[in-house]
Amino acid sequence: MTNVAHPIVIVGAGGAGLIAAWRAASMGAPVILFEKNTKVGIKLLISGGGKCNVTHDGAMEELRREFSHHESRFLKHAFFSFTNADVRRMLEARGVATLARPNGRVFPSTGRAADVVEALLSLLWECSVKVRLGSRVESILIDGNGVRGIVVQGKTLLAQHVVLATGGASYRKTGTTGDGFLWATAMGHSVVPLRPALAPIGLRPPLPDAWRGIALRDGCLYAYSAGKRVDSCRGDLLFTHEGISGPAPLAVSRAAAQAMEVGDVSLRFDFFPGLDPSALDQALNQLIRSNGRKQLGTILEALVPNRMIEWLLTSVHVSVQTRGHVLLRADRAAVVRLLKSWEMGSVERIDLDRGEVTAGGVALSEVDPHTMASRIVPGLYLAGEVLDIAGPIGGYNLQAAFSTGFVAGESAAREWLDSHESGLLIARE
Ligand SMILES: Cc1cc2nc3c(=O)[nH]c(=O)nc-3n(C[C@H](O)[C@H](O)[C@H](O)COP(=O)(O)OP(=O)(O)OC[C@H]3O[C@@H](n4cnc5c(N)ncnc54)[C@H](O)[C@@H]3O)c2cc1C
């Protein structure tokens, strides 16, 4: 089969697909990008609460270490091929200045995710990528020699190089319905079971409705299963209509969801991770001594949000009305235990669809980390969340999508150019 006229096909116009398309086209290969939505970068638009935390500041080696061991090893080449500095340079060259917050998170300085998407789109126009919106790819065609094309809206398009950038299986309304996982499985790939990550957590029994909107700052959340700690995270926690959300719950949700598959998972919260129990006891004692005539409920307002105090004290059988100067030592010890290790309840649910990322995906051992090429199907490349990669919050996931997209686009273009017109690459670089 001659393939001169066959373009490189990119499936999915999220962070990974957009960068893959740009990189491949900028090297001189013809590229068609298919997106089922009527606009590109839907998830980018909602990321970071509409502000888009595009990447994380710092050495790429440090960014890499935020991923689990096997993910981090896999990402090494990609992270150094297209770094956080490259992401910022790319955006800044399109007029989108970026800003690193003190916590390392990098945002467009306008605080508008739409600016990031527009910048990426302008890169595509510049290098003549054909963008097909409202075009759901139905299947990938392969034969014994590898990729042969795709079927889109009932029509076959021949292609020998396809980049799968279809994202995960959460936030399905944004278009990520897990199509890539089904195709990868049908083509012989293993897909590591899909699980929610960075998802809110529902608790059993539910916590009081009146707590909605309360934020606990800089505590430590622990998840336990069968008496063993499965994960923990120090950070903020927010009470919502669903249960708990915010940085700490989102961070432990992945391990908690996995542990739930084999048994009950319970959560505990330490309000003061920076103080050991005796230091907290001393601090509390001091507070009580200097407010001896006040009721315990009032005294604790200095430590715990108002709306929670009565409920929490009742849970440890201490009266909110007890005056400080008559508080028994045993009751003070109970309050310290509560503040250091509040038993929040059991995890009722963690929904895949509510995860900011999908953990699991196409097995990394079946993808070459230097090219993002499938080790199973020649001509197939994979990038972004369709892979078994899920990082923490902070811009890590978009960086992973951009870096793997860059490598996938570059490798597909190199192969395309090698097999078509080897002089072109040199001429255009
Ligand atoms: C609410 C929310 C907030 C987030 N905030 C951040 C953040 O601030 N920083 C960060 O780093 N990460 C964030 N993430 C995670 C991050 O957005 C994703 O990890 C990243 O976008 C994944 O990029 P991707 O290109 O692999 O997939 P996606 O961006 O999901 O793109 C995949 C695309 O493929 C398309 N597609 C799927 N199937 C087909 C098909 N059959 N035919 C055609 N098109 C198809 C989909 O419509 C979709 O547009 C957030 C996620 C969510 C849900």
The ligand as a Tripos MOL2 file, in Angstrom:
@<TRIPOS>MOLECULE
LIG
   53    58     1     0     0
SMALL
NO_CHARGES

@<TRIPOS>ATOM
      1 C1        -12.2280   19.6140   36.5730 C.3       1 LIG1
      2 C2        -10.7930   19.3020   36.1810 C.ar      1 LIG1
      3 C3         -9.8000   20.2010   36.5140 C.ar      1 LIG1
      4 C4         -8.4640   19.8990   36.1710 C.ar      1 LIG1
      5 N1         -7.5080   20.8140   36.4650 N.ar      1 LIG1
      6 C5         -6.2210   20.5630   36.1130 C.ar      1 LIG1
      7 C6         -5.2080   21.5450   36.3010 C.ar      1 LIG1
      8 O1         -5.4750   22.6930   36.6810 O.2       1 LIG1
      9 N2         -3.9210   21.2020   35.9940 N.ar      1 LIG1
     10 C7         -3.5830   19.9590   35.5140 C.ar      1 LIG1
     11 O2         -2.4040   19.6980   35.2730 O.2       1 LIG1
     12 N3         -4.5500   19.0370   35.2600 N.ar      1 LIG1
     13 C8         -5.8340   19.3200   35.5240 C.ar      1 LIG1
     14 N4         -6.8060   18.3880   35.2580 N.ar      1 LIG1
     15 C9         -6.4170   17.1490   34.5800 C.3       1 LIG1
     16 C10        -6.1070   17.4400   33.1150 C.3       1 LIG1
     17 O3         -7.1070   18.2940   32.5920 O.3       1 LIG1
     18 C11        -6.0290   16.1560   32.2910 C.3       1 LIG1
     19 O4         -5.1500   15.2530   32.9010 O.3       1 LIG1
     20 C12        -5.5370   16.4610   30.8860 C.3       1 LIG1
     21 O5         -6.4140   17.3900   30.2730 O.3       1 LIG1
     22 C13        -5.4680   15.2000   30.0330 C.3       1 LIG1
     23 O6         -5.1610   15.5860   28.7250 O.3       1 LIG1
     24 P1         -5.4400   14.5820   27.5170 P.3       1 LIG1
     25 O7         -5.1080   15.3620   26.2870 O.co2     1 LIG1
     26 O8         -4.7750   13.2940   27.7500 O.co2     1 LIG1
     27 O9         -6.9960   14.3000   27.5710 O.3       1 LIG1
     28 P2         -8.2340   15.2870   27.4410 P.3       1 LIG1
     29 O10        -7.8710   16.6920   27.7130 O.co2     1 LIG1
     30 O11        -9.2980   14.6880   28.2430 O.co2     1 LIG1
     31 O12        -8.5840   15.2220   25.8840 O.3       1 LIG1
     32 C14        -9.0620   14.0770   25.2580 C.3       1 LIG1
     33 C15        -9.9230   14.5080   24.1050 C.3       1 LIG1
     34 O13       -10.2260   13.3780   23.2810 O.3       1 LIG1
     35 C16       -11.5290   13.5490   22.7770 C.3       1 LIG1
     36 N5        -12.0300   12.2390   22.3590 N.ar      1 LIG1
     37 C17       -12.2520   11.1640   23.1200 C.ar      1 LIG1
     38 N6        -12.7190   10.1540   22.3830 N.ar      1 LIG1
     39 C18       -12.7900   10.6050   21.1040 C.ar      1 LIG1
     40 C19       -13.2320   10.0340   19.8560 C.ar      1 LIG1
     41 N7        -13.7090    8.7950   19.8070 N.pl3     1 LIG1
     42 N8        -13.1700   10.7900   18.7430 N.ar      1 LIG1
     43 C20       -12.7160   12.0750   18.7750 C.ar      1 LIG1
     44 N9        -12.3290   12.6730   19.9220 N.ar      1 LIG1
     45 C21       -12.3460   11.9340   21.0600 C.ar      1 LIG1
     46 C22       -12.2970   14.1190   23.9600 C.3       1 LIG1
     47 O14       -13.4760   14.7550   23.5670 O.3       1 LIG1
     48 C23       -11.2560   15.0770   24.5670 C.3       1 LIG1
     49 O15       -11.4200   16.3880   24.0550 O.3       1 LIG1
     50 C24        -8.1410   18.6730   35.5330 C.ar      1 LIG1
     51 C25        -9.1620   17.8010   35.1770 C.ar      1 LIG1
     52 C26       -10.4860   18.1220   35.4750 C.ar      1 LIG1
     53 C27       -11.5710   17.1740   35.0700 C.3       1 LIG1
@<TRIPOS>BOND
     1     1     2 1
     2     2     3 ar
     3     2    52 ar
     4     3     4 ar
     5     4     5 ar
     6     4    50 ar
     7     5     6 ar
     8     6     7 ar
     9     6    13 1
    10     7     8 2
    11     7     9 ar
    12     9    10 ar
    13    10    11 2
    14    10    12 ar
    15    12    13 ar
    16    13    14 ar
    17    14    15 1
    18    14    50 ar
    19    15    16 1
    20    16    17 1
    21    16    18 1
    22    18    19 1
    23    18    20 1
    24    20    21 1
    25    20    22 1
    26    22    23 1
    27    23    24 1
    28    24    25 2
    29    24    26 1
    30    24    27 1
    31    27    28 1
    32    28    29 2
    33    28    30 1
    34    28    31 1
    35    31    32 1
    36    32    33 1
    37    33    34 1
    38    33    48 1
    39    34    35 1
    40    35    36 1
    41    35    46 1
    42    36    37 ar
    43    36    45 ar
    44    37    38 ar
    45    38    39 ar
    46    39    40 ar
    47    39    45 ar
    48    40    41 1
    49    40    42 ar
    50    42    43 ar
    51    43    44 ar
    52    44    45 ar
    53    46    47 1
    54    46    48 1
    55    48    49 1
    56    50    51 ar
    57    51    52 ar
    58    52    53 1
@<TRIPOS>SUBSTRUCTURE
     1 LIG1         1 GROUP 0 **** ****
